[in-house]
Amino acid sequence: MDIYEWKIKEFLINCKNAVTNNKVIIVNRKEYKEFLESFELFICEPKNIILELEPSDYVSGPEEDRSDISEKDIWIFKKQYDTGNGKLINLYIKLKLIYNNNEYNVKCISFHEDEK
């Protein structure tokens, strides 16, 4: 395992621990709302999908946070998801870990069907 693969695994472990401890913030953007509605997903489903992320779902990161350019901590993943009616879609998931009060919180910045 190379150093970069280890960093991806470490990031995902911290994200999953945060989700398990209910330390997750999902940014309520238009694309997110429309995605949940169009596939009739429950609000908890994105958390479950984050828990299923694997290093093989990694696309890029850490990247610069446009809201704080001093930080490079945005990670992007794409995951194939079965909508339950036999249709497979590709999800675009953008995550950021925030360290606060000796624990990680995960911020889900984007969660929607991949447009590419």
N, C-alpha and C positions, 0 to 999 in steps of 0.2 A: 504494500500500500504506500503510495507516495504521499508527500506532505500535503498536497492540495486535496487529495481524496479524503485525507484525515480531517482537514478543515471543514469540508462539506458534511462529513459525518458528525463532527462536533456541533456544527450549526444546527443540524436536524435534531440531534439529541436535546439540545437546549430548547429548541422550538417545541418539541413534543412534550418535554417536561413542563413547559409553560402552559401549553394547552391542557395537559392533564390536571394541572393545578388551577385551571380556570383563569389564567393570566394572559388572556388573549383579547385583543382589540381588533375588530374587523371594521375597516373604514367603509361606511355606508354610502358608497358611490352609486350613481345611476346604473352603471353596467352591472354592478353586484346585485342590485334590486331586480333588474330586468332578468338577469340570469336565474335567480332563485324562482321568480314567477314563471318564466317560460318553461322550466323543467320541473316545476311544482316540488321544489326541494324545501325541506325544513331548515330553519335557521341554524340548527346544530350540525348539518351536513358538512359545511366547509371545515369545521373543526375536526370532524372525523376524517376528512380527506387529508388535512394537514398531518394528522397522525399516521397516515398511510404513505407519506412521501418517503422516497428512497433516494440514495445518491444518484441512481440512474435517471431520476427525474430532473436533475440539476441542468440548468441552461447557462446561467451566468451569475457572476457576483464574486466577491462583493463589489457593488457599484456605488457610485456617488449618489447621495441622497439630495435631490434637488431642493428640498426644504432646508437642508443644512449641508452645504457643500464641503464643510470641513470633515464630514464623516463619509466613509465608504462602507456602508453596511446594509445595502439593499441586495437581496438574493432573489433570483428568479428561477422558478421551476415550471415545468409543463408535465401534466399527468393525464393519462388516458382514463376516462371515467365512463362507466356504464350507467346510463340514465334510468335504468330499470325497465325500459321497454325494448331492450335489445339494441338501442342506439348507443354507439360509442362516440364520445366527443373528447376533444383535447382541451384541457383546462390550462389557463394561464394564471399563475399564482406568484405574487410578489410579496416577500416577507422581510421584516426588519426585527432584529432583537434589540430590546431596550433594557439595559441593566439599571435597576432602581431598587434601593433598599435591600441590597444583598440578594436580589433574585432577578431572574429574567422574565420579561414580558415579551410576548410576540405581537407585533402589529402586522396585520394582513392588509396591505395597501391596495392590492388588486386581487380579485378572484372572479373570473368569468371565463366564458368560452374563448379559446384562442382564436384570434382573428386571422392568423396566417395559415 
